[in-house]
Amino acid sequence: MDAAKLTSLTLGLLHDPAFQPKRENLYETISTRFAGESDGAKVGRALQEFMDDPRYDYSSTVEKKLFSLLQTDQGFAEHLRAIINTGARQELTPREETSARHIRMANSLDIGRQEIKAGNYSIIENVRVNIKEIV
């Protein structure tokens, strides 16, 4: 995933309530990285304002800085990818001698993990999972 796509996804996830509790980890990681920059105080305030209300003009400051860092700091980019890739988890676990039919699991974040585990003599049929992995 290129820096532009990762920047866009990251900024969107910072305001997605479905991404809890990872959102706080994502914010702390970005905040810590911004603090190490020469304009750390300025961009840190912009990040906080962006978190309070993404409609303010601070979003462009945060976006530009994040994009720049993702292009130049591969370790930081990989760390953000790791946080994002641990997204939502959906699990279906029918126990002993149970049935699970006509199940639909979709992930609106398009990231995370979906898993089906069946117990002894369980019946699972007509299951559809929908998720797109980040590469």
N, C-alpha and C positions, 0 to 999 in steps of 0.2 A: 504494500500500500504506500503510495507516495505521500509526501509531506502535506500537500494540499488536501487530499482526502482525509488524512489523519487529523489535520487541524479542524476541518469541518465537522467530522464525527465527534471529536473531543469537545468542541464548543457546544454541540447539540446535547451531548450526554451530561454536561455540567448542569443542564436545566431539565433533565428528564427524570421525573420522580420514580419511574420504573427501574432506574439504574441504582437505586439505593441498595446497600450502603456503600457501594463502590464509588459513588459520586464524591463523597467526602475524601476518599483516598486519592482520587483523581485531582481534586482541587488542591489538596495538601502537596501533592507531588509537583504540580505546576507552580504553586505559590513558592515552594522551597527553591525550585529552579530559577524562578524569576528573581528571587531575593539575591541570588549570586551574580546578577548582572549589574553593570555600572549604573543603569537607570532603574535598579531594583525597587526603590521606594515608589517611583512614579508608576511603573508597570504593575507593582503589587497593589497600589491603590486602584488602578484601572481594573485589575482582576476582581477586587472586592466589589467595586461598583457594578461590574458586569454580573457578578453573582447576585447582587441585590436586585438588579433590573437590566436584563440583556438589551433592552431597547435603547439605552443611552449610547451616546457616541463613543463610550469607552470600549465598546465591542471591537471596533476597528483597531484600536491600540493593542488589545489583547490578541486579536487574530494575527496581526502583523508580527508581534514578538514571538508568539507560539510557532507560527510558520517558519520564521527565521531559525529558531532554536531546533526545530525538528529537522531542518535541512542540514544543520551544522553539528548537532550533537546526537550521534546514533545511539548512544547509551540511553539518553533521555527518551528518544523516540521508541526504542525497544521496551523501556519501562512503561510508557503509556500504552503501548500495544498489549503488553501483558495484563495490565489492569483492565483494559477494555475487553480483551478476550476471555476474561473470567466472568463475563456478564451473567445474565439471568440463567437460572437452572430450573428445568421442568422435569419432573420424574413421575412415571407411572409404575406402580409396584403392586400388581394384584397378588394377594397372598395365596395360600394353599386352596386349591379347588374353587377358584373364583373365575368370573368372566369379565372381560373388558371389551366392549364392542362399540364401534362407531365413535372412536376417540379422535379428536382433532387437537393438536398442540401447535400453536403458532407463537412466534416470538416477534413482537413488534420492533424490538431493538435490532433484529437481524444478527445478533451476536449472543453467545452463551452456549448452553449445553442442554440437550434433551436426551432422556434415557428411559428405556423401558426394561424392567426386570420382572420376570414371571416366576411365581412359586410353582411347586409341584402340582401337576394336573390342572393348571390354569389354562384358560382359553383367551387368547387375544386375537381379535380379528377386526378388519376394516379400520386400521389406524393410519392417520396421516399426520406427519410432522413437517413443519415448515420452518427452516432456519437457514441462514446464509452465513457461512464462516468467513471471517476476515483472514486474508492471506497476506 
